[in-house]
Amino acid sequence: MHTSTHRPVAVYQVHPAVLPVAVLLGLLLQMLLPLKFPLARLMDFPLLITIYFALLRRDKIYGIVLGTVLGLLQDALSHGFIGINGITKAMVGYLVASASTRFELESLPARALLTGVFVLINNLCLVALQRVLLETPPSFQLLALASALLVNVALGLILYQILDRFRRPA
């Protein structure tokens, strides 16, 4: 007789005000921090918020919509082309939600690995889209990519711990 080895996957929710507040604070920090601290340009708060909430909800459509909206807002507030971040964050939202349904990602090392993988995917997709859509060769620097990866993983682990305080089982 075949027994199922699947265990129920925990789905969480947050108070309805947490997401808009997190998005607003993330976008403000994304805009204002690089003005005072040049190294803050490596931080990608909208990406980290997309990863966290797509992981929390475990819903692919939600991940796509959230990533698209956050990416478009990020594009609108920057001096770049509108749509590039929307596309990459939509892909990341989908991939995170897909991964969250297959794996248990509640531990700190799993979250660090997940964040690192999706920061890398986001940055590589940004470079590829700039090359293909804008026909401009983006400056691809391995040291900048590694720095952004490390900064965002560390920032993500801190941000996730803060946001975890507001979640509850669905």
N, CA, C and O of each residue as an XYZ file, in Angstrom:
680
protein
N       0.828     -1.156      0.000
C       0.000      0.000      0.000
C       0.890      1.242      0.000
O       1.876      1.299      0.735
N       0.549      2.223     -0.811
C       1.329      3.448     -0.942
C       0.870      4.481      0.087
O      -0.307      4.836      0.155
N       1.814      4.944      0.872
C       1.479      5.991      1.838
C       2.059      7.308      1.359
O       3.137      7.355      0.766
N       1.349      8.339      1.617
C       1.772      9.663      1.181
C       2.860     10.206      2.105
O       2.741     10.143      3.329
N       3.909     10.733      1.509
C       4.983     11.330      2.282
C       4.859     12.849      2.314
O       5.716     13.541      2.863
N       3.789     13.355      1.723
C       3.590     14.802      1.712
C       3.081     15.257      3.069
O       2.164     14.666      3.639
N       3.685     16.304      3.567
C       3.183     16.899      4.792
C       2.498     18.202      4.440
O       2.813     18.811      3.418
N       1.585     18.630      5.254
C       0.901     19.887      4.945
C       1.899     21.050      4.969
O       2.776     21.121      5.830
N       1.742     21.946      4.013
C       2.606     23.109      3.909
C       1.926     24.261      4.631
O       0.765     24.578      4.372
N       2.664     24.875      5.533
C       2.095     25.970      6.319
C       1.944     27.217      5.452
O       2.867     27.608      4.737
N       0.789     27.820      5.527
C       0.526     29.071      4.827
C       0.248     30.113      5.897
O      -0.489     29.870      6.853
N       0.850     31.269      5.715
C       0.705     32.327      6.706
C       0.027     33.533      6.078
O      -0.045     33.676      4.858
N      -0.462     34.387      6.949
C      -1.028     35.646      6.507
C      -0.576     36.726      7.480
O      -0.124     36.435      8.588
N      -0.704     37.957      7.054
C      -0.367     39.094      7.897
C      -1.561     40.037      7.936
O      -2.477     39.931      7.119
N      -1.542     40.941      8.871
C      -2.584     41.956      8.939
C      -2.576     42.718      7.610
O      -1.503     42.956      7.056
N      -3.736     43.106      7.089
C      -3.792     43.773      5.786
C      -2.956     45.057      5.682
O      -2.607     45.466      4.575
N      -2.636     45.683      6.784
C      -1.854     46.927      6.734
C      -0.355     46.669      6.623
O       0.388     47.584      6.271
N       0.111     45.467      6.906
C       1.550     45.192      6.930
C       2.166     45.306      5.536
O       3.225     45.913      5.381
N       1.524     44.736      4.531
C       2.087     44.783      3.183
C       2.210     46.213      2.659
O       3.289     46.583      2.196
N       1.154     47.038      2.708
C       1.318     48.409      2.213
C       2.375     49.214      2.977
O       3.107     50.004      2.381
N       2.451     49.012      4.287
C       3.459     49.723      5.075
C       4.855     49.241      4.690
O       5.767     50.054      4.541
N       5.032     47.944      4.528
C       6.330     47.398      4.125
C       6.731     47.904      2.743
O       7.892     48.246      2.515
N       5.769     47.950      1.820
C       6.056     48.432      0.468
C       6.440     49.909      0.508
O       7.421     50.313     -0.116
N       5.678     50.707      1.230
C       5.963     52.140      1.318
C       7.330     52.392      1.940
O       8.117     53.173      1.407
N       7.618     51.747      3.050
C       8.922     51.917      3.688
C      10.053     51.407      2.799
O      11.108     52.033      2.706
N       9.828     50.274      2.152
C      10.852     49.726      1.261
C      11.163     50.655      0.098
O      12.329     50.865     -0.236
N      10.129     51.212     -0.518
C      10.349     52.132     -1.636
C      11.004     53.435     -1.170
O      11.867     53.975     -1.861
N      10.600     53.936     -0.010
C      11.236     55.142      0.526
C      12.715     54.903      0.823
O      13.566     55.722      0.476
N      13.011     53.786      1.459
C      14.407     53.461      1.731
C      15.194     53.250      0.446
O      16.359     53.638      0.357
N      14.561     52.639     -0.547
C      15.210     52.416     -1.845
C      15.585     53.738     -2.501
O      16.622     53.834     -3.158
N      14.743     54.762     -2.326
C      14.998     56.066     -2.935
C      15.955     56.913     -2.104
O      16.844     57.560     -2.659
N      15.790     56.919     -0.793
C      16.484     57.886      0.044
C      17.849     57.431      0.557
O      18.763     58.249      0.662
N      18.006     56.170      0.873
C      19.279     55.701      1.420
C      20.478     55.944      0.499
O      21.525     56.373      0.986
N      20.372     55.691     -0.810
C      21.540     55.932     -1.666
C      21.969     57.405     -1.734
O      23.106     57.693     -2.107
N      21.092     58.325     -1.385
C      21.460     59.739     -1.381
C      22.454     60.048     -0.266
O      23.328     60.896     -0.439
N      22.333     59.375      0.872
C      23.219     59.590      2.020
C      24.365     58.585      2.083
O      25.480     58.913      2.488
N      24.064     57.352      1.672
C      25.043     56.268      1.745
C      25.187     55.626      0.366
O      24.318     54.850     -0.035
N      26.247     55.924     -0.362
C      26.391     55.395     -1.728
C      26.353     53.867     -1.825
O      25.912     53.326     -2.839
N      26.806     53.172     -0.790
C      26.780     51.710     -0.834
C      25.360     51.146     -0.745
O      25.140     49.971     -1.041
N      24.407     51.967     -0.343
C      23.015     51.517     -0.240
C      22.409     51.247     -1.613
O      21.332     50.656     -1.699
N      23.074     51.665     -2.684
C      22.557     51.379     -4.028
C      22.571     49.875     -4.325
O      21.913     49.411     -5.256
N      23.318     49.133     -3.532
C      23.352     47.677     -3.694
C      22.094     47.007     -3.134
O      21.763     45.885     -3.514
N      21.401     47.697     -2.234
C      20.221     47.127     -1.585
C      19.017     47.170     -2.514
O      18.827     48.134     -3.257
N      18.209     46.122     -2.466
C      17.006     46.057     -3.291
C      15.824     45.667     -2.403
O      15.430     44.502     -2.347
N      15.268     46.662     -1.713
C      14.153     46.420     -0.803
C      12.923     45.850     -1.511
O      12.315     44.922     -0.978
N      12.519     46.355     -2.691
C      11.353     45.756     -3.350
C      11.550     44.266     -3.679
O      10.601     43.486     -3.603
N      12.750     43.883     -4.034
C      13.019     42.472     -4.303
C      12.867     41.646     -3.034
O      12.257     40.577     -3.061
N      13.409     42.123     -1.936
C      13.320     41.383     -0.675
C      11.877     41.278     -0.186
O      11.478     40.253      0.365
N      11.100     42.334     -0.389
C       9.684     42.293     -0.010
C       8.932     41.301     -0.891
O       8.073     40.562     -0.409
N       9.256     41.286     -2.183
C       8.642     40.310     -3.095
C       8.959     38.889     -2.651
O       8.071     38.039     -2.595
N      10.215     38.633     -2.338
C      10.622     37.293     -1.914
C       9.879     36.898     -0.635
O       9.344     35.793     -0.548
N       9.842     37.781      0.341
C       9.217     37.438      1.618
C       7.731     37.149      1.469
O       7.246     36.121      1.940
N       7.010     38.049      0.819
C       5.552     37.879      0.772
C       5.130     36.776     -0.204
O       4.091     36.150      0.002
N       5.908     36.524     -1.257
C       5.608     35.385     -2.133
C       5.870     34.076     -1.393
O       5.139     33.100     -1.565
N       6.914     34.063     -0.570
C       7.204     32.893      0.256
C       6.120     32.690      1.305
O       5.730     31.558      1.592
N       5.644     33.766      1.867
C       4.630     33.709      2.920
C       3.302     33.171      2.393
O       2.678     32.316      3.021
N       2.877     33.675      1.243
C       1.563     33.294      0.704
C       1.569     31.984     -0.074
O       0.547     31.301     -0.144
N       2.714     31.626     -0.662
C       2.854     30.378     -1.421
C       1.871     30.301     -2.591
O       1.370     29.224     -2.915
N       1.604     31.426     -3.213
C       0.656     31.512     -4.322
C       1.376     32.135     -5.520
O       1.865     33.262     -5.443
N       1.436     31.396     -6.616
C       2.193     31.852     -7.788
C       1.615     33.123     -8.404
O       2.364     34.027     -8.774
N       0.303     33.200     -8.516
C      -0.318     34.396     -9.096
C      -0.036     35.604     -8.210
O       0.299     36.680     -8.706
N      -0.172     35.425     -6.913
C       0.127     36.502     -5.966
C       1.583     36.950     -6.118
O       1.864     38.149     -6.117
N       2.506     36.000     -6.247
C       3.922     36.328     -6.418
C       4.176     37.118     -7.688
O       4.966     38.062     -7.687
N       3.513     36.741     -8.772
C       3.677     37.459    -10.041
C       3.135     38.885     -9.923
O       3.802     39.841    -10.317
N       1.937     39.021     -9.385
C       1.314     40.349     -9.274
C       2.123     41.240     -8.335
O       2.391     42.398     -8.655
N       2.507     40.713     -7.192
C       3.284     41.497     -6.238
C       4.621     41.922     -6.837
O       5.011     43.083     -6.716
N       5.321     41.002     -7.476
C       6.601     41.329     -8.099
C       6.452     42.369     -9.191
O       7.270     43.283     -9.294
N       5.414     42.239    -10.010
C       5.184     43.199    -11.088
C       4.904     44.589    -10.530
O       5.490     45.573    -10.982
N       4.019     44.669     -9.559
C       3.654     45.971     -8.983
C       4.862     46.626     -8.315
O       5.130     47.806     -8.539
N       5.588     45.866     -7.498
C       6.755     46.433     -6.828
C       7.840     46.835     -7.824
O       8.476     47.878     -7.666
N       8.049     46.020     -8.836
C       9.045     46.356     -9.853
C       8.663     47.598    -10.639
O       9.515     48.442    -10.917
N       7.394     47.720    -10.998
C       6.944     48.912    -11.729
C       7.025     50.160    -10.865
O       7.398     51.229    -11.350
N       6.680     50.035     -9.591
C       6.831     51.177     -8.679
C       8.302     51.571     -8.544
O       8.639     52.755     -8.528
N       9.157     50.582     -8.450
C      10.591     50.857     -8.372
C      11.076     51.549     -9.642
O      11.863     52.493     -9.573
N      10.610     51.085    -10.800
C      10.976     51.721    -12.068
C      10.466     53.151    -12.141
O      11.174     54.048    -12.597
N       9.229     53.359    -11.689
C       8.632     54.689    -11.757
C       9.372     55.688    -10.875
O       9.430     56.874    -11.202
N       9.932     55.232     -9.777
C      10.633     56.116     -8.856
C      12.119     56.264     -9.178
O      12.814     57.066     -8.554
N      12.596     55.508    -10.132
C      14.008     55.609    -10.521
C      14.111     56.370    -11.834
O      13.108     56.807    -12.399
N      15.315     56.515    -12.297
C      15.533     57.235    -13.552
C      15.729     56.282    -14.725
O      16.207     56.691    -15.783
N      15.367     55.025    -14.547
C      15.546     54.037    -15.597
C      14.296     53.862    -16.440
O      13.340     54.631    -16.341
N      14.329     52.848    -17.258
C      13.189     52.525    -18.109
C      12.127     51.793    -17.305
O      12.438     50.972    -16.443
N      10.868     52.103    -17.598
C       9.769     51.472    -16.876
C       9.505     50.085    -17.459
O       9.349     49.930    -18.670
N       9.458     49.090    -16.593
C       9.121     47.739    -16.999
C      10.211     46.725    -16.747
O       9.920     45.544    -16.558
N      11.463     47.156    -16.738
C      12.568     46.199    -16.581
C      12.499     45.517    -15.213
O      12.530     44.290    -15.131
N      12.406     46.305    -14.144
C      12.302     45.711    -12.808
C      10.973     44.982    -12.624
O      10.913     43.988    -11.901
N       9.915     45.459    -13.262
C       8.627     44.784    -13.171
C       8.689     43.377    -13.730
O       8.125     42.448    -13.153
N       9.372     43.220    -14.849
C       9.499     41.898    -15.473
C      10.327     40.966    -14.598
O       9.930     39.827    -14.347
N      11.485     41.451    -14.130
C      12.364     40.568    -13.353
C      11.744     40.194    -12.010
O      11.866     39.052    -11.569
N      11.088     41.140    -11.365
C      10.499     40.828    -10.065
C       9.257     39.947    -10.210
O       8.935     39.187     -9.297
N       8.560     40.036    -11.332
C       7.447     39.119    -11.595
C       7.973     37.686    -11.727
O       7.380     36.745    -11.199
N       9.091     37.537    -12.439
C       9.694     36.199    -12.568
C      10.146     35.673    -11.214
O       9.925     34.508    -10.884
N      10.779     36.537    -10.434
C      11.244     36.120     -9.112
C      10.057     35.755     -8.220
O      10.106     34.748     -7.513
N       8.993     36.560     -8.244
C       7.804     36.256     -7.441
C       7.227     34.895     -7.779
O       6.848     34.137     -6.886
N       7.160     34.582     -9.064
C       6.655     33.276     -9.497
C       7.574     32.144     -9.024
O       7.106     31.134     -8.498
N       8.871     32.324     -9.215
C       9.822     31.274     -8.847
C       9.865     31.053     -7.337
O       9.970     29.914     -6.883
N       9.784     32.131     -6.556
C       9.775     31.994     -5.097
C       8.526     31.252     -4.646
O       8.613     30.338     -3.825
N       7.372     31.630     -5.169
C       6.130     30.950     -4.788
C       6.180     29.479     -5.192
O       5.690     28.620     -4.459
N       6.766     29.182     -6.346
C       6.910     27.785     -6.771
C       7.817     27.017     -5.822
O       7.504     25.893     -5.429
N       8.935     27.619     -5.456
C       9.877     26.956     -4.549
C       9.265     26.766     -3.168
O       9.532     25.766     -2.501
N       8.457     27.708     -2.744
C       7.899     27.624     -1.392
C       6.881     26.499     -1.253
O       6.650     26.012     -0.147
N       6.273     26.081     -2.355
C       5.321     24.974     -2.275
C       6.021     23.618     -2.295
O       5.430     22.607     -1.916
N       7.264     23.595     -2.732
C       8.002     22.337     -2.829
C       8.920     22.077     -1.630
O       9.180     20.926     -1.281
N       9.399     23.135     -1.014
C      10.378     22.997      0.055
C       9.914     23.746      1.293
O       9.165     24.720      1.213
N      10.375     23.269      2.429
C      10.121     23.972      3.684
C      11.249     24.984      3.870
O      12.411     24.610      4.026
N      10.902     26.240      3.852
C      11.905     27.297      3.841
C      11.789     28.204      5.054
O      11.885     29.426      4.937
N      11.584     27.611      6.205
C      11.434     28.399      7.425
C      12.751     28.589      8.158
O      12.864     29.499      8.979
N      13.742     27.763      7.888
C      15.002     27.871      8.615
C      15.846     29.011      8.049
O      15.692     29.398      6.890
N      16.729     29.536      8.876
C      17.578     30.656      8.492
C      18.521     30.301      7.329
O      18.632     31.093      6.393
N      19.199     29.153      7.349
C      20.062     28.817      6.205
C      19.279     28.651      4.890
O      19.756     29.044      3.825
N      18.088     28.072      4.974
C      17.280     27.912      3.759
C      16.845     29.267      3.222
O      16.848     29.481      2.009
N      16.476     30.169      4.096
C      16.088     31.514      3.659
C      17.272     32.260      3.070
O      17.125     32.972      2.077
N      18.441     32.105      3.669
C      19.640     32.765      3.136
C      19.969     32.241      1.741
O      20.271     33.018      0.835
N      19.910     30.932      1.575
C      20.178     30.328      0.273
C      19.147     30.776     -0.758
O      19.498     31.143     -1.880
N      17.881     30.743     -0.371
C      16.809     31.166     -1.269
C      16.987     32.628     -1.681
O      16.882     32.958     -2.862
N      17.251     33.487     -0.723
C      17.434     34.903     -1.035
C      18.624     35.094     -1.959
O      18.545     35.862     -2.918
N      19.714     34.414     -1.688
C      20.894     34.525     -2.548
C      20.619     34.075     -3.971
O      21.024     34.740     -4.925
N      19.944     32.968     -4.117
C      19.628     32.457     -5.460
C      18.743     33.444     -6.218
O      18.972     33.703     -7.399
N      17.741     33.990     -5.549
C      16.819     34.876     -6.261
C      17.352     36.285     -6.463
O      16.927     36.972     -7.392
N      18.266     36.728     -5.622
C      18.962     37.990     -5.899
C      19.842     37.803     -7.132
O      19.906     38.683     -7.990
N      20.508     36.676     -7.220
C      21.339     36.375     -8.390
C      20.492     36.288     -9.653
O      20.854     36.861    -10.680
N      19.367     35.577     -9.590
C      18.478     35.473    -10.752
C      17.975     36.851    -11.167
O      17.964     37.176    -12.354
N      17.559     37.660    -10.198
C      17.065     39.006    -10.494
C      18.133     39.836    -11.205
O      17.859     40.475    -12.220
N      19.343     39.821    -10.667
C      20.402     40.638    -11.262
C      20.818     40.142    -12.645
O      21.086     40.949    -13.535
N      20.874     38.843    -12.831
C      21.216     38.304    -14.154
C      20.116     38.600    -15.169
O      20.403     38.893    -16.330
N      18.855     38.524    -14.734
C      17.744     38.860    -15.635
C      17.760     40.343    -15.999
O      17.466     40.705    -17.138
N      18.102     41.200    -15.039
C      18.210     42.626    -15.335
C      19.266     42.886    -16.411
O      19.034     43.657    -17.342
N      20.412     42.247    -16.280
C      21.478     42.407    -17.270
C      21.017     41.899    -18.633
O      21.242     42.554    -19.651
N      20.373     40.734    -18.654
C      19.915     40.164    -19.922
C      18.840     41.029    -20.573
O      18.879     41.249    -21.783
N      17.884     41.520    -19.792
C      16.828     42.366    -20.357
C      17.379     43.690    -20.882
O      16.942     44.176    -21.925
N      18.325     44.264    -20.171
C      18.940     45.502    -20.657
C      19.658     45.260    -21.979
O      19.617     46.097    -22.881
N      20.302     44.135    -22.082
C      21.026     43.820    -23.313
C      20.068     43.565    -24.475
O      20.297     44.039    -25.587
N      18.996     42.815    -24.214
C      18.069     42.416    -25.277
C      17.081     43.525    -25.629
O      16.918     43.874    -26.798
N      16.425     44.072    -24.613
C      15.373     45.047    -24.882
C      15.903     46.442    -25.185
O      15.380     47.138    -26.055
N      16.931     46.841    -24.471
C      17.437     48.194    -24.635
C      18.609     48.281    -25.598
O      19.051     49.370    -25.963
N      19.100     47.130    -25.998
C      20.239     47.032    -26.914
C      21.423     47.860    -26.443
O      22.165     48.428    -27.244
N      21.583     47.914    -25.139
C      22.752     48.569    -24.571
C      23.502     47.547    -23.743
O      22.912     46.851    -22.917
N      24.783     47.457    -23.962
C      25.537     46.496    -23.154
C      25.673     47.008    -21.720
O      26.384     47.982    -21.471
N      24.997     46.358    -20.786
C      25.097     46.794    -19.397
C      26.482     46.481    -18.838
O      27.164     45.565    -19.296
N      26.867     47.243    -17.866
C      28.168     46.981    -17.248
C      28.007     45.823    -16.267
O      27.435     45.977    -15.189
N      28.512     44.688    -16.656
C      28.410     43.489    -15.823
C      29.726     43.325    -15.089
O      30.755     43.013    -15.689
N      29.678     43.538    -13.791
C      30.876     43.417    -12.975
C      30.628     42.359    -11.915
O      29.680     42.444    -11.135
N      31.480     41.381    -11.905
C      31.313     40.258    -10.986
C      31.414     40.694     -9.528
O      30.687     40.181     -8.677
N      32.305     41.636     -9.233
C      32.449     42.100     -7.857
C      31.197     42.835     -7.384
O      30.780     42.668     -6.238
N      30.597     43.642     -8.250
C      29.361     44.350     -7.894
C      28.223     43.354     -7.672
O      27.412     43.527     -6.763
N      28.164     42.316     -8.503
C      27.133     41.288     -8.349
C      27.309     40.536     -7.030
O      26.336     40.296     -6.316
N      28.540     40.167     -6.712
C      28.811     39.461     -5.457
C      28.509     40.353     -4.252
O      27.971     39.881     -3.251
N      28.849     41.630     -4.344
C      28.571     42.567     -3.253
C      27.072     42.720     -3.048
O      26.595     42.683     -1.914
N      26.325     42.892     -4.135
C      24.869     43.023     -4.039
C      24.256     41.752     -3.460
O      23.309     41.818     -2.676
N      24.787     40.614     -3.837
C      24.298     39.341     -3.328
C      24.482     39.253     -1.815
O      23.546     38.905     -1.095
N      25.667     39.562     -1.337
C      25.948     39.475      0.099
C      25.141     40.506      0.901
O      24.591     40.185      1.954
N      25.077     41.730      0.401
C      24.338     42.783      1.100
C      22.861     42.429      1.192
O      22.258     42.568      2.256
N      22.277     41.976      0.098
C      20.841     41.676      0.091
C      20.498     40.435      0.902
O      19.423     40.374      1.499
N      21.375     39.455      0.938
C      21.121     38.278      1.774
C      21.135     38.689      3.243
O      20.249     38.301      4.005
N      22.133     39.471      3.641
C      22.209     39.918      5.039
C      21.007     40.806      5.384
O      20.389     40.634      6.435
N      20.682     41.738      4.514
C      19.545     42.623      4.746
C      18.234     41.835      4.765
O      17.351     42.111      5.577
N      18.113     40.868      3.878
C      16.911     40.042      3.827
C      16.696     39.254      5.106
O      15.570     39.165      5.597
N      17.758     38.682      5.651
C      17.615     37.907      6.881
C      17.153     38.792      8.040
O      16.374     38.353      8.886
N      17.631     40.029      8.078
C      17.185     40.968      9.115
C      15.729     41.363      8.870
O      14.909     41.346      9.787
N      15.420     41.719      7.624
C      14.066     42.143      7.270
C      13.053     41.029      7.505
O      11.953     41.288      7.994
N      13.411     39.789      7.163
C      12.495     38.666      7.343
C      12.187     38.429      8.822
O      11.059     38.091      9.179
N      13.195     38.608      9.679
C      12.969     38.438     11.115
C      11.992     39.493     11.638
O      11.146     39.200     12.483
N      12.114     40.709     11.132
C      11.196     41.777     11.541
C       9.782     41.472     11.054
O       8.820     41.575     11.816
N       9.662     41.096      9.779
C       8.338     40.830      9.219
C       7.688     39.570      9.807
O       6.462     39.471      9.856
N       8.498     38.622     10.247
C       7.958     37.403     10.864
C       7.146     37.708     12.125
O       6.265     36.932     12.497
N       7.430     38.804     12.765
C       6.706     39.174     13.984
C       5.246     39.513     13.706
O       4.423     39.508     14.621
N       4.919     39.809     12.438
C       3.563     40.212     12.081
C       2.754     39.101     11.429
O       1.591     39.312     11.084
N       3.342     37.927     11.253
C       2.613     36.859     10.567
C       1.876     35.965     11.549
O       2.210     35.883     12.731
N       0.863     35.301     11.014
C       0.098     34.336     11.799
C      -0.389     33.248     10.837
O      -0.520     33.502      9.640
N      -0.655     32.055     11.339
C      -1.139     30.980     10.451
C      -2.459     31.376      9.783
O      -3.309     32.027     10.389
N      -2.606     30.967      8.524
C      -3.829     31.280      7.771
C      -4.974     30.382      8.183
O      -6.077     30.506      7.652
